[in-house]
């Protein structure tokens, strides 16, 4: 029986994004909250963008060059960063890595059909 309470990572589908070298796995979502794993291949870029969602990102592995508006930092495993609604932000993963992103409200655009692995 499928549960909305528990998600096994092996069962969550991977989505290849329109950004080269980024692969997204939606681990859970409801109208007010979304949890997403994002794997970055070496040199992958999460291009500068903004959205009306609040976001926190936790770095699981790798090194990330993070830009939020005019602030920049190099962050690594165990570090996190917070993004208020509509702030311009992006990352570069020189050696590849993994982020866990949390969004509120959920990113409905992430639920639209895209290329699937």
SERO-4910 file (N, C-alpha, C, O; in steps of 0.05 Angstrom, whole numbers):
BEGIN
 pado doro    nc1    nc2    nc3   cac1   cac2   cac3    cc1    cc2    cc3    oc1    oc2    oc3
  Unk    A     17    -24      0      0      0      0     18     25      0     36     27     16
  Unk    A     12     44    -18     27     69    -19     19     87      3     -5     90     10
  Unk    A     39    100     15     34    118     38     42    146     30     62    150     16
  Unk    A     26    166     38     34    194     35     51    203     58     62    226     57
  Unk    A     54    186     78     70    193    102     99    186     98    117    202    107
  Unk    A    105    164     86    133    154     83    140    153     54    125    144     37
  Unk    A    165    162     48    175    161     21    202    146     22    220    154     36
  Unk    A    204    126      6    229    112      2    244    124    -21    233    126    -43
  Unk    A    269    133    -16    284    147    -37    285    131    -63    285    143    -85
  Unk    A    288    105    -61    290     88    -84    264     89   -101    265     83   -125
  Unk    A    242     97    -89    217     98   -104    210    125   -116    193    128   -132
  Unk    A    225    145   -107    220    173   -116    233    176   -144    257    171   -147
  Unk    A    218    186   -164    230    188   -190    250    211   -193    248    231   -179
  Unk    A    270    206   -210    290    227   -217    280    241   -242    269    229   -260
  Unk    A    285    267   -242    278    284   -265    303    298   -275    317    310   -259
  Unk    A    308    297   -301    330    312   -313    318    340   -319    299    343   -333
  Unk    A    331    360   -308    321    387   -311    330    399   -337    345    386   -352
  Unk    A    321    423   -343    330    437   -367    358    448   -364    371    457   -383
  Unk    A    368    448   -339    396    457   -333    414    433   -337    411    412   -324
  Unk    A    434    435   -354    453    414   -360    467    405   -334    478    422   -320
  Unk    A    468    380   -329    483    369   -306    468    369   -280    480    363   -259
  Unk    A    442    376   -279    427    376   -255    405    354   -257    392    351   -277
  Unk    A    403    340   -235    383    318   -234    367    322   -208    379    325   -186
  Unk    A    341    322   -210    324    329   -187    307    305   -179    297    290   -196
  Unk    A    304    301   -153    287    280   -142    269    292   -121    277    302   -101
  Unk    A    243    292   -127    223    303   -109    217    281    -88    205    261    -95
  Unk    A    225    287    -63    222    267    -42    196    269    -28    186    249    -17
  Unk    A    184    292    -28    157    295    -16    147    323    -20    162    342    -23
  Unk    A    120    325    -21    109    352    -25     79    351    -17     66    331    -18
  Unk    A     70    375     -9     43    381     -4     39    409    -13     58    421    -24
  Unk    A     16    421     -9     12    448    -20     30    469     -7     37    489    -20
  Unk    A     38    465     18     53    485     33     83    479     36     98    496     46
  Unk    A     92    456     27    120    448     32    129    428     11    114    411      2
  Unk    A    155    429      4    166    410    -15    195    404     -7    210    423      1
  Unk    A    203    379     -9    230    370     -3    242    358    -29    230    340    -40
  Unk    A    265    368    -37    277    360    -63    307    355    -60    321    370    -47
  Unk    A    316    332    -71    345    327    -73    353    336   -101    340    330   -120
  Unk    A    376    349   -102    387    358   -128    416    349   -130    433    357   -113
  Unk    A    422    332   -150    449    323   -155    461    340   -177    448    344   -198
  Unk    A    485    349   -173    499    366   -192    523    350   -203    540    340   -187
  Unk    A    526    348   -229    550    337   -241    572    357   -238    567    381   -235
  Unk    A    598    349   -240    620    368   -238    616    391   -258    612    387   -282
  Unk    A    619    416   -248    617    439   -265    589    449   -270    585    469   -283
  Unk    A    569    435   -260    541    442   -264    535    469   -251    546    476   -230
  Unk    A    517    483   -264    509    510   -255    479    511   -251    463    504   -269
  Unk    A    470    519   -227    443    526   -222    441    556   -228    448    573   -211
  Unk    A    433    563   -252    434    591   -262    419    610   -243    400    602   -229
  Unk    A    428    635   -243    415    656   -227    385    657   -235    378    658   -259
  Unk    A    368    658   -215    339    659   -219    326    669   -194    339    673   -174
  Unk    A    300    673   -195    285    680   -171    257    668   -173    248    661   -195
  Unk    A    244    665   -151    217    654   -150    203    664   -124    217    674   -106
  Unk    A    177    662   -123    162    673   -100    163    654    -75    150    660    -55
  Unk    A    178    632    -77    179    613    -55    202    619    -36    222    630    -45
  Unk    A    198    613    -11    220    614      8    235    587      6    222    567      1
  Unk    A    261    587     10    277    563      5    299    562     26    311    582     33
  Unk    A    305    537     34    330    532     49    343    509     36    330    489     28
  Unk    A    370    510     33    385    488     20    406    478     40    420    494     52
  Unk    A    408    452     42    428    439     59    447    424     40    439    409     23
  Unk    A    473    428     44    493    415     27    501    388     39    512    387     61
  Unk    A    494    367     24    501    340     32    529    333     25    544    322     41
  Unk    A    537    340      0    564    333     -9    573    354    -30    557    367    -42
  Unk    A    599    356    -33    610    374    -53    615    402    -42    609    408    -19
  Unk    A    625    419    -60    630    446    -53    613    463    -72    612    458    -96
  Unk    A    600    484    -62    583    500    -78    591    530    -75    595    540    -53
  Unk    A    592    543    -97    595    572    -98    567    583   -100    554    581   -121
  Unk    A    558    596    -79    530    605    -76    529    635    -78    544    650    -66
  Unk    A    510    645    -94    504    673    -97    475    678    -90    457    665   -100
  Unk    A    471    697    -72    444    706    -65    445    737    -66    457    750    -49
  Unk    A    431    748    -86    432    777    -91    462    784    -95    475    774   -112
  Unk    A    472    802    -78    500    810    -81    519    797    -61    542    804    -59
  Unk    A    509    777    -47    525    762    -28    535    736    -41    521    723    -56
  Unk    A    560    729    -34    572    705    -45    586    690    -23    598    702     -5
  Unk    A    585    663    -24    599    646     -5    606    620    -18    592    610    -36
  Unk    A    628    608     -9    634    580    -16    627    563      8    637    567     30
  Unk    A    609    543      3    599    526     24    604    497     18    607    489     -5
  Unk    A    604    481     39    609    452     36    591    436     53    572    446     64
  Unk    A    597    410     55    579    391     70    573    401     98    590    409    113
  Unk    A    547    400    104    538    408    130    529    437    132    517    446    151
  Unk    A    536    453    111    529    481    110    501    484     98    491    466     84
  Unk    A    488    507    102    463    512     90    460    542     83    476    558     93
  Unk    A    440    548     67    435    576     61    405    580     58    390    562     50
  Unk    A    396    604     65    368    611     65    363    632     43    379    650     39
  Unk    A    340    629     30    333    648      8    305    658     13    286    642     12
  Unk    A    302    683     17    275    695     20    262    696     -8    275    695    -28
  Unk    A    236    699     -8    221    701    -33    232    723    -51    238    745    -42
  Unk    A    233    716    -77    241    735    -98    270    745    -97    276    764   -112
  Unk    A    287    733    -81    316    740    -82    329    725   -105    324    701   -109
  Unk    A    346    739   -119    361    726   -142    383    709   -130    398    717   -113
  Unk    A    384    683   -139    403    665   -128    411    644   -148    397    639   -168
  Unk    A    434    631   -144    444    610   -161    468    598   -148    480    608   -129
  Unk    A    477    575   -159    500    560   -149    516    549   -172    507    545   -194
  Unk    A    542    544   -166    560    530   -184    572    508   -167    580    512   -144
  Unk    A    573    483   -178    585    460   -164    610    451   -180    608    434   -197
  Unk    A    633    463   -174    657    457   -190    664    428   -192    672    418   -213
  Unk    A    660    414   -170    668    385   -169    643    367   -167    646    343   -163
  Unk    A    619    378   -170    595    363   -167    587    362   -138    603    370   -120
  Unk    A    563    353   -132    553    352   -105    523    348   -103    510    346   -124
  Unk    A    513    347    -79    485    343    -74    474    363    -54    487    369    -33
  Unk    A    451    375    -61    436    393    -43    410    380    -36    398    365    -51
  Unk    A    400    387    -12    372    381     -5    359    408     -2    367    425     14
  Unk    A    338    413    -19    324    438    -19    296    434     -6    283    414    -10
  Unk    A    288    454     10    261    455     21    249    481     12    261    503     14
  Unk    A    225    479      1    210    503     -9    183    505      5    170    486     11
  Unk    A    176    530     10    149    536     19    139    561      5    153    581      5
  Unk    A    116    560     -8     99    536    -12    113    518    -33    135    524    -42
  Unk    A    101    495    -39    112    476    -58    117    489    -85    102    507    -93
  Unk    A    137    480    -99    143    489   -127    126    473   -146    134    452   -155
  Unk    A    103    484   -152     85    470   -171     98    466   -198     92    446   -212
  Unk    A    115    484   -206    129    481   -232    147    456   -233    152    445   -254
  Unk    A    156    447   -209    173    423   -208    156    398   -214    167    377   -220
  Unk    A    130    400   -211    112    377   -214    103    374   -243     89    355   -250
  Unk    A    110    393   -260    102    392   -288    120    371   -303    143    367   -295
  Unk    A    109    358   -323    124    338   -338    149    350   -351    148    371   -364
  Unk    A    172    337   -348    196    344   -362    210    318   -370    198    296   -368
  Unk    A    234    320   -381    248    295   -388    254    279   -363    263    289   -343
  Unk    A    248    253   -365    253    235   -342    275    216   -349    278    206   -371
  Unk    A    291    210   -328    313    190   -331    301    162   -332    316    143   -334
***
